[in-house]
Amino acid sequence: MAREKPKLEVFSKTETGQPEAAPDPVRPVGIGLKASEWQRLEAMAAELGVTRHTLSLWILRDFIKRWDSGWRPETKTKQVLRT
């Protein structure tokens, strides 16, 4: 019997359209990661018993939900004076 994958509400899809609306097509994208970041994602996915792809979707969808709710990450900016 296949292992049941965890269903956590925070990782649900971010789509909020009407049920009769056409589904939003999936568009594959590539991202560049450092080798250490790739290994870390692999380790976290293995610990959760999901694929790296699934974990990446959870992470990105969680960020999008937080962004849509008004949250913004702290960014450090540096003022540059031009002479």
ChimeraX commands (.cxc) that place a marker at each C-alpha (Angstrom):
marker #1 position 0.00,0.00,0.00 radius 0.5
marker #1 position 1.37,3.42,-0.93 radius 0.5
marker #1 position 2.26,5.79,1.84 radius 0.5
marker #1 position -0.30,8.56,2.25 radius 0.5
marker #1 position 1.24,11.96,1.62 radius 0.5
marker #1 position 0.72,14.69,4.21 radius 0.5
marker #1 position -2.07,17.17,3.44 radius 0.5
marker #1 position -1.36,20.46,5.13 radius 0.5
marker #1 position -3.64,23.42,4.50 radius 0.5
marker #1 position -0.76,25.88,4.36 radius 0.5
marker #1 position 0.47,24.03,1.28 radius 0.5
marker #1 position -2.82,24.01,-0.62 radius 0.5
marker #1 position -3.08,25.50,-4.10 radius 0.5
marker #1 position -3.21,29.28,-4.40 radius 0.5
marker #1 position -5.87,29.37,-7.13 radius 0.5
marker #1 position -9.03,31.21,-6.06 radius 0.5
marker #1 position -11.05,31.24,-9.31 radius 0.5
marker #1 position -14.67,30.22,-9.82 radius 0.5
marker #1 position -15.33,26.46,-10.18 radius 0.5
marker #1 position -16.66,26.94,-13.73 radius 0.5
marker #1 position -13.57,28.93,-14.78 radius 0.5
marker #1 position -11.06,27.27,-17.09 radius 0.5
marker #1 position -8.10,25.83,-15.16 radius 0.5
marker #1 position -4.92,27.86,-15.13 radius 0.5
marker #1 position -2.38,25.95,-17.25 radius 0.5
marker #1 position 0.78,24.72,-15.59 radius 0.5
marker #1 position 3.94,26.36,-16.90 radius 0.5
marker #1 position 7.24,24.69,-15.99 radius 0.5
marker #1 position 10.05,26.98,-14.89 radius 0.5
marker #1 position 13.65,26.37,-13.95 radius 0.5
marker #1 position 15.47,27.93,-11.06 radius 0.5
marker #1 position 19.16,27.97,-10.28 radius 0.5
marker #1 position 20.15,26.66,-6.87 radius 0.5
marker #1 position 23.50,26.26,-5.19 radius 0.5
marker #1 position 24.53,22.64,-4.74 radius 0.5
marker #1 position 24.06,22.97,-0.98 radius 0.5
marker #1 position 20.52,24.34,-1.45 radius 0.5
marker #1 position 19.66,21.46,-3.80 radius 0.5
marker #1 position 20.95,18.93,-1.26 radius 0.5
marker #1 position 18.99,20.62,1.53 radius 0.5
marker #1 position 15.75,20.43,-0.51 radius 0.5
marker #1 position 16.44,16.77,-1.27 radius 0.5
marker #1 position 16.97,16.03,2.44 radius 0.5
marker #1 position 13.81,17.89,3.51 radius 0.5
marker #1 position 11.73,16.15,0.83 radius 0.5
marker #1 position 13.06,12.75,1.89 radius 0.5
marker #1 position 12.26,13.49,5.54 radius 0.5
marker #1 position 8.70,14.46,4.59 radius 0.5
marker #1 position 8.32,11.49,2.24 radius 0.5
marker #1 position 7.52,13.65,-0.80 radius 0.5
marker #1 position 9.33,14.52,-4.00 radius 0.5
marker #1 position 11.56,17.54,-4.33 radius 0.5
marker #1 position 9.06,18.90,-6.86 radius 0.5
marker #1 position 6.17,18.64,-4.38 radius 0.5
marker #1 position 8.21,20.32,-1.64 radius 0.5
marker #1 position 9.16,23.14,-4.02 radius 0.5
marker #1 position 5.49,23.69,-4.88 radius 0.5
marker #1 position 4.58,23.86,-1.19 radius 0.5
marker #1 position 7.31,26.40,-0.52 radius 0.5
marker #1 position 6.44,28.63,-3.47 radius 0.5
marker #1 position 2.69,28.46,-2.88 radius 0.5
marker #1 position 3.17,29.34,0.79 radius 0.5
marker #1 position 5.26,32.38,-0.22 radius 0.5
marker #1 position 2.60,33.48,-2.73 radius 0.5
marker #1 position -0.17,33.18,-0.10 radius 0.5
marker #1 position 1.83,35.22,2.42 radius 0.5
marker #1 position 2.61,37.83,-0.27 radius 0.5
marker #1 position -1.07,38.08,-1.26 radius 0.5
marker #1 position -2.01,38.64,2.40 radius 0.5
marker #1 position 0.27,41.69,2.55 radius 0.5
marker #1 position 3.43,40.22,4.04 radius 0.5
marker #1 position 6.73,41.42,2.58 radius 0.5
marker #1 position 10.18,40.06,3.42 radius 0.5
marker #1 position 12.61,42.36,5.13 radius 0.5
marker #1 position 15.09,43.68,2.63 radius 0.5
marker #1 position 18.19,45.60,3.41 radius 0.5
marker #1 position 18.76,48.45,1.02 radius 0.5
marker #1 position 21.80,50.62,0.72 radius 0.5
marker #1 position 21.50,54.25,-0.30 radius 0.5
marker #1 position 23.98,55.19,-3.00 radius 0.5
marker #1 position 24.87,58.83,-3.49 radius 0.5
marker #1 position 25.84,59.78,-7.01 radius 0.5
marker #1 position 28.31,62.61,-7.43 radius 0.5
marker link #1:1,2 radius 0.2
marker link #1:2,3 radius 0.2
marker link #1:3,4 radius 0.2
marker link #1:4,5 radius 0.2
marker link #1:5,6 radius 0.2
marker link #1:6,7 radius 0.2
marker link #1:7,8 radius 0.2
marker link #1:8,9 radius 0.2
marker link #1:9,10 radius 0.2
marker link #1:10,11 radius 0.2
marker link #1:11,12 radius 0.2
marker link #1:12,13 radius 0.2
marker link #1:13,14 radius 0.2
marker link #1:14,15 radius 0.2
marker link #1:15,16 radius 0.2
marker link #1:16,17 radius 0.2
marker link #1:17,18 radius 0.2
marker link #1:18,19 radius 0.2
marker link #1:19,20 radius 0.2
marker link #1:20,21 radius 0.2
marker link #1:21,22 radius 0.2
marker link #1:22,23 radius 0.2
marker link #1:23,24 radius 0.2
marker link #1:24,25 radius 0.2
marker link #1:25,26 radius 0.2
marker link #1:26,27 radius 0.2
marker link #1:27,28 radius 0.2
marker link #1:28,29 radius 0.2
marker link #1:29,30 radius 0.2
marker link #1:30,31 radius 0.2
marker link #1:31,32 radius 0.2
marker link #1:32,33 radius 0.2
marker link #1:33,34 radius 0.2
marker link #1:34,35 radius 0.2
marker link #1:35,36 radius 0.2
marker link #1:36,37 radius 0.2
marker link #1:37,38 radius 0.2
marker link #1:38,39 radius 0.2
marker link #1:39,40 radius 0.2
marker link #1:40,41 radius 0.2
marker link #1:41,42 radius 0.2
marker link #1:42,43 radius 0.2
marker link #1:43,44 radius 0.2
marker link #1:44,45 radius 0.2
marker link #1:45,46 radius 0.2
marker link #1:46,47 radius 0.2
marker link #1:47,48 radius 0.2
marker link #1:48,49 radius 0.2
marker link #1:49,50 radius 0.2
marker link #1:50,51 radius 0.2
marker link #1:51,52 radius 0.2
marker link #1:52,53 radius 0.2
marker link #1:53,54 radius 0.2
marker link #1:54,55 radius 0.2
marker link #1:55,56 radius 0.2
marker link #1:56,57 radius 0.2
marker link #1:57,58 radius 0.2
marker link #1:58,59 radius 0.2
marker link #1:59,60 radius 0.2
marker link #1:60,61 radius 0.2
marker link #1:61,62 radius 0.2
marker link #1:62,63 radius 0.2
marker link #1:63,64 radius 0.2
marker link #1:64,65 radius 0.2
marker link #1:65,66 radius 0.2
marker link #1:66,67 radius 0.2
marker link #1:67,68 radius 0.2
marker link #1:68,69 radius 0.2
marker link #1:69,70 radius 0.2
marker link #1:70,71 radius 0.2
marker link #1:71,72 radius 0.2
marker link #1:72,73 radius 0.2
marker link #1:73,74 radius 0.2
marker link #1:74,75 radius 0.2
marker link #1:75,76 radius 0.2
marker link #1:76,77 radius 0.2
marker link #1:77,78 radius 0.2
marker link #1:78,79 radius 0.2
marker link #1:79,80 radius 0.2
marker link #1:80,81 radius 0.2
marker link #1:81,82 radius 0.2
marker link #1:82,83 radius 0.2
view
